Structures are given as structure tokens and as C-alpha cells.
Amino acid sequence: MAQDTGFDAPTGPEGSSLRIGVIGCGRIGRLHADIIARDVPGLALGGVADVVTAAADGVSAATGAPVMTIDEMLASPDIDAVAICTSTDTHVDYIVAAAAAGKPIFCEKPVSLNLAEVERGVDAVEAAGVPFMIGFNRRFDPGHVSVRDAVAEHTIGDLHLIRITSRDPAPPPVEYVAVSGGIFMDMMIHDFDMARFVAGSDVVEVYAKGAVRVDPRIGEAGDVDTAVVILTHEDGTFTTIDNSREAVYGYDQRLEAFGSEGMAVSDNQSVHYGRTFTKGGAIAEPLPWFFLDRYLPAYRREWEAFRDYLVSGGPSPAGGNDALQVTKIAMAAGQSMREGRAVRLTEIS
């Protein structure tokens, strides 16, 4: 995790909440704006901004937050921190601008598809000394946290293996695939972060295989829709990750850590836990179909963590080094798949 920036935390007007400005009012920006406005004590939605005026107007109407230009938001003394929820290609420019304005920053993942750009953003944050957190929301899922805690507290002994499964219920539009950076950068990047988070050890080598098994148009766009990756950690732990763009039974999210003294598991969550048993067999509820149905509590806890980080200081819950490491892992996975060999992270620059 990043080191303590030593930044003097904003407090807002006496007795008030920290005021967050949201830049980008698409699907993920709307989600964050709604959570800030309604669900997290100590936070308030101070303003919304988007280059698409209608998008900002819609979030403003739903939350009551004022619409601002991005320049107005960065210059405003009434905004204590900003959330960057725009398209990936704009993240670094906004990080640099917010850092120059002295604003603490929450930024959605990935920071950039380009390692040099990630480094530029991290350098700007470190030079300005502002708090900086990446939106790796799965770090705040209670089940996943329980697995990480079992590893950190040595409840399962010496860690040997981590196994992560992430499968979406339906593939994204091909138009999105073409600009997303590919399955490793867009989808599996969450799993790369979880591997480091759970193991507490950096990744030193990556081996990846991928194929087009779901939609040939994804292959025509230059990507794969089915992938398996083996990570080797610095401490010798192995992590295996499998991703698919289409799981017909729902949103499949599983995490397992196996060690010398046992195993810790974060399993799928059904729509509810009722089951029916008849002579014909057992009937259970399906898995959630939408990522918010699975991870909404994690998004709320993520904002609680950002609030606590601003108020109390200390290391970032998901900082600049985390962004750099997962970008390198994703790039190594792509190179490994293309070249058919294991790739050391020292090869990525």
C-alpha cells in the first residue's frame, strides 16, 4: 500500500460532512454519486460534472447536487475531494489536474491502459502529497475480506494456493471490448488486485492462456472471452484465475485460499438462501445477474474506507503502487498469451 502522504485531511465546515465532487456521470459515476449522497455518514455530494451536460443534469436531478464544470469543481473551496469516474483514457489528465488543485482523489479502475500514464498520474499525486485511492471495490466485500483476514492472521497456516473465479453473466457490447484494453485490463484486473490483496505478496511471474469461446466478434475485435492465468507470488504462493465473459447461470464470483492448516472461501451469493426440496430434487435460487446485486455493499464500504482515510490519514486502502502493480500484471498476461510463455514482471516497463 502507498505510504502516508502526510496530507492535512479536509474537514468541511465545522460539524459538516466531507463534500465529494463526482467527475463523470455515466453508470459508475451515478452509482458513486448516489452512494455518497445517501448511504455514507460523514460524506456529502458537493457537486457533479460531466462533459455531457445531460448526464450531469440527470444525476443532479436525482441527488440534488449542483452541476459544475470540471474547472469550477477543482477550484471550488466547497469541494473537499473528487471522484474521477470518467472514461479510462481521461483518468490521468484529471488526476494530474486534481493533484495540482490540492484535492484528494478517488479514481475508478483502471487508472490507464498505458503504464507510462499510470506512472505520470502516480508521480503527480506523490509530488502534490494528496490522498489517492483506486476503486478496487472487491477489497471491501465482506466475504473476500474474511479470506484475506484468514491468510493475514495465519488461521489457515502457511498460504500455498489462491483460486479466483470471475465470470460475467453476459458479454459486453463488442464496441466496448474494442476500447476496453482487453479482458486482462478490463475484467481480470480486479482479480489481479485480489490476488495481491489476499496473498499480501507481490506477483513476480505471469502465465496466461486465452481463447474465443463465447462470441467470435470479440475475437474479431482483438480480444478473448475466456482466459486462465497462473500468478507466481514473491513468497512462492500460486494464484489461479479463470474468467469468462458469459456464465449463463448468473454472476459467478468465488475466492479460495488454501494453506497448510486449512482453507478459507468466499462463495457465490444467491438471490436469497431459500431452497425447496421435492421428490424431483432440490430447487435453489439463481445467482445475481448484475454486478451491483453482488457488490453494492462493497461499494458502500469502499466509500466508508475513503472517508476514514481522509479523516485519519495513514496508508491508502488501495494506492498508487497497487495501480502500478496490477497494470504490470495485466500487461504481462497479455504478453504471455501472445508469446505462449511465462513473463516476469521485471520484463514490463
Steps between C-alpha positions, in 0.01 A plus 500: 500500500604859446673681782331762715494821300507721807216700343289712734159339467212726391224533752240712323316770692492438873270212584426419134578210270787482254376626165585277203484618141431229242660543157326277246132417521473179301391171658782472754497874575126489570556206733768681699303824510195321638702320769676822606174693508300245699694217659820610672490709818764769493489544124288734289471538123639849441457512123495305175672568169500340157594616152157364401271756661195275492682234703593748773149645497352153554718426804434848636125449471523165680726616784449875535872567451593806291636464149848649460760511229811294571709816532249648744505181706878487525519867596211496746575530874165327552632173355724305740586207270417371153394166356622439144247276328557595135622283212836335563686705239424822695591381850862610513436852372237548768726346767776744408259796502343399833841446660612844380186644660582327829190280495501149647415250225289187465545351151321213332703212361701461288698820536617465140564234237854637466764442769681828431170684551436320829848606611426859396186505713666340801796738473263800499319372809823436687644840403185675624473285813125451461311189616434261210287185485411264214149353476583134557166438666548126548753575775196604705272201435442340843550145371822582316627694802439194718727294273771765509473516879533121528824524303635805684420355842652163404172324576557265205873465563756564230332612179551267203233577241240763413222423253281776351203459266335802336240441229257757365143397414517651151774648280529877462426670168772441243537877467603509866739207463685685223595787734507325840863391492401134484389239749817522711490878540123545515369194682778294657670807644265467800625144549864602468437750777323240714793260458745758638254612768433149630855366472665810644778429254588654165482309173829419326389283204190461283390221264179550303289312248196637321247400235182613330230261619199730540472754219716503184449876472710539815782324320451723197539799735840365605408353839415165661192417706636203697829514689704318763801653678755360745677754720816426697539718806824615656444273802444193279119499515318411175176669396279355227237723340232410249278752320213460256292770338188281515372283785142414406405433865590848630779711647756247626745636761707262713823530697692228685824500697659165586773459757686250715233510774180537300302699247302827493226558243287790380222341297222610268197673644161386375212743458388358834588191699166319494491153340217264414536120520259269319499144366632647176802655667611825657414845365722793594492868412725616215808717532471878462506618139643849551827597667320747728284221640821328611728789595283795610596451868866501393456830318350652815784367716747635246368853556509451876867404460569812292331717764705342777818539294436872457416552865764281662784493247733203477558284194251500214257206500597452132772738391733592220729199530197271481399669174851457359527135600168384354569689176831316468330167572233564235765597245705190586190282456439642153863444403494148643192405301645640177842338543393173664742525793523619858588869532689649793377836625855628471449480121218756514596864474 
